[in-house]
Amino acid sequence: MKIYHKIMLKFWLATAIVLFFTITYLGFTEGFDKWVYYYVFVALATLMYFMRKWMLKREAKHLEFLENQKENQK
């Protein structure tokens, strides 16, 4: 599962970067009045990256807590 989480973390970061540069390029070539609204997708991809990163840290802390709790019961 850890490999999947790392892949998805990198996926959302790469998606945000590719979208940003693509939308910026299209904005310069075709006009920002048409493409400025697509920056919402960049913001969503960036938000997904940070949410996933936060959840991975939270999961690691929870697993550590469960291990400590299991050791204390013995």
Secondary structure, DSSP 4 states (H G I P E B T S, - for coil): -HHHHHHHHHHHHHHHHHHHHHHHHHHHHH-HHHHGGGHHHHHHHHHHHHHHHHHHHHHHHHHHHHHHHHHHH-
